[in-house]
Amino acid sequence: MRRFLKDYFWFSRSERNGTLILAMLMMAVLIFPEIYLVFRGPKVYPADPEFLQAISDFYRMDNPVQSSGMVNEGFYVDAEGDTRKDGDQKQQAALDVNSADTTGLMSLRGIGPVLSRRIIRYRDILGGYYDVSQLAEVYGIDSEWVASSESLIYTDTSAIRGLLLLSGEFGDLLRHPYLDYEQVSEIFRLRREGRIKSTGDLLESPLFNARELEKLIPYLRIE
């Protein structure tokens, strides 16, 4: 047994010295950062001038939240999580959401750059909004926001791009968010059979119901 232990656990002097030095180096690596911080002190980064100005504006003398620390009612968090002032909403006349650009849309309460781009992107896919209630279909906007903003927005329906029901391409119809693949295929079948004379004829198909067709009709054109 003693021979076994000696064979596997015996170290020469040079090996013991090397092991000791290695242990000391490892300890130095572990404690050096702590010692460095003690003598160096915490690193101080220069303040961002724009951030300091924003803080100064918020806590100006006439701000009633200066002593309470509560958020002023004149501020609100928009739909994207950005804090903005009520005064940021500057438009006087109602805004046409079918022609407004991102700048115009961002003048609406709760609409920032991300939501404004989503509104325009969905508008392009639809071919235009025929009712302001459709804005609730945009991700990040709910019906409560639409209801509270109805006096500030409207839709110019003359700007709507229609879908050619009798001659439109399959891909053009399929790109519309109110039509799926089966419904477009059904339209083409009814077209081949000459069974489409008006938009109401789509109700002959079980793939269309009155509610779906009511949403779709403003975009359909009979040439």
N, C-alpha and C positions, 0 to 999 in steps of 0.2 A: 504493500500500500504506500509506504513512504517512497519507494522507488517510483511508483506511478505518479504521485504528486510532484515529485522532484522533476520528472521528465516533462510534465505539462505546465507546471506553475513556477519553475525556477527561471530567474532572469539574471543575466550577466550584469556587471556594473554599468557598462555602456548602455544596455537596454533600459535599466532603471533610470539612468540619467536622461535618456531620450524621452522616456515616458513622463518624467517629472517636468521636463521643459515643455513638452506638448500640453500637459495639464495647465501649466502656468500661462501659456499662450492663449489657451481656450478661455481661461478666467479673465485674462486681459481684454480679450475681444468682447466678453459679456459685460464687463463693468466700465470699459472705456467710454461708451456713449453717455452713461450716467455722470461720470466724472466730467466729461466735456461740457454737458449742459450746466453743471454746477458752476463751473468757472466762466463759461461763455454767457450764460443767461439765456432767456427765451428770445427767439428772433422776432423782431418787430417789423412788420411790413408797413410801408407807407399807405395811408388812407387814400381811397379813390376820391378825387375831388367831386365828381358827379354824384357819388353816393352821399358825400357830406352835404352837398347842396340840397339834395332831395330830403335829407333828414332835417336840414335847417328850414326848408320850406314847410315841411309837415308840422314841425314844432314851432312855428312862428308865434308871435305874441297873441294874435287874435284867434288862435286855434283853441277851441274849447276843450279839446282832449289833452291839452298840455299837462294838466294836473291829474286827470283821471286815468290816463293811459288807455282809454277805450277808443275804439275806432269811431271817427266822426261819421254822423249820418250822411254827411256830404260825400262820403266815400262809399264805394261798393265793390264787391268782387265780381268780375264779369264771368261769362260762361267758360272762359279758358283759365280762370284762376288768377287773372291779373287784377290788381287793385287800381281802380280808376276813379276820377272825380265825376260827380253828376254834371259839373260844368263842362266836361269833355263832350257832352252831347249838344252840339251847337246848331244842328239844322233847324230851320224855322218852318219851311214848307215840307209837306209830305214827300217822302222819297220813293221813287219808282224803282222797285227791286229788279225790274227787267232791264234797266239801263244803267243802274248805279255801278260804279267801279268800287274797288276795295276801299278807297279813301272815303267815299260817300257812305258805304255800309258801316265803316268803323265809327262814323259819327253817331250811330245808334247805340243806345245804352246796352252794355253787355256784349257788344260785338267787337272782337279784336281782329288782328291780321289772319289768324288761323280760320276762324269762323267766316270771315268775309270771303276768303278764298274758297271755302267749302260751298258757300251760298252760290258763288259764281260758277263753280265747277258743276254743281247739281243743276243750275239753271241751263248751262250749256247742254247737259245730257238730256234734260227734259224737253228743251226747245223753248224754254221760257215758263214763267209762273203765270197761271191764269187766276190764282187766288192766293192771298197772303197766307192762308192756312197751310199751304204746301211747304212753307218754311220749316214747319215742325217735322218734316221728313228729313231735314238736314241733320246729320249726326252732331249732337251738342246743343241743339235748339229744341225746346219743348213748347207745348201748346200754351203754357202759361206766359212765356215770353212773347209769343205771337199775340195773345189776347191783350197784353199790356202795351203792345206797340202798334196796335191796329190804327190808331189815329196818326201815326207817324210814317206809315208806309202804305203803298198801294201798288197795283200791278197794271201796267199798260198792256192789255191783251192783244193789241195790234202788233206787238213785237213777237208774238208766239210763232215759232216755225212749225208748220204742220207736217204730218206724216201722210204720204200719198197712199191711200188705201188700195187703189186699183193698179198702181204702177210702181209703187215703192219697192226698192230692193230689199231682199230678205235681211241682209245685215243691218240696213238702216232701221227697219222695224224692230229687229231684235235688240238693238242698242238702247231702245227706250225702256226706262225702268218700270213702266206699267205693262209691259208685254214679256212673256217668257217664250221659250222655244216652241212648246206645244201650241200656244196660241198663235204665234206667227205662222207655224206650219198649217194650222187650221184656216187662217186667213188666205193663204195661198191655195188651199184646197177649194175653198168657197169661190175664190177668184176664177180658178180653172173651170168650175162648174157654172160660172155666170150667175151665182146666187147672191152677189152683193150689189145692191142698187142704192142702198143708204147705210149709214152707220148702224142703224137699228137692226139691220139684217144679221148682225153678228150675234144677236140674242137667240137666233135659231140654233146656235151651237151650244152644247152643254159646257164648253170650255169658257164661256163668258156669262157673267151674271150682271144684273142691272147695276149693282154698286160698282163693279169694276169698269163697266162701260161708261158710267157717269163720269168717272175720273179720266177716262181715255178719250171720250168724244171731243173735248176741246182741241185735241191734237190731230184728229183724223180729218182728212180732206178727200172728198169725192171729186175726182177730176171731171 
